[in-house]
Amino acid sequence: VTALSAAPLTPTTPASAVTGTHDGSSSDQAAASCYKVKQVNPSASSGTYWPYAPQMSDPAQFYCDQEPDGGGWVMIGGGHEG
């Protein structure tokens, strides 16, 4: 007799997100950083991507600015003038 057990499916982010070729296009394809998104896809435009770092509990969406100085920047705030 073989015993089977079931566990709930929970999304996991593979280690390849940090070191591999994930492009940040979805939580399942989370990249290590906005910089890694640009390295994996040099033509990546500015927009929302899914970075993931080992210190995070899950991937999260961030705005990646891929234009200045070769791209790879995370926008964490915007300034207001006037």
ABEGO torsion letter per residue (X at the ends): XBBBBBBBBBBBBBAAAAABABAGABAAABBABAAAAAAABAABBBEBBBBBBAABABBBBBBBBAABGGEGBBBABBBBBX
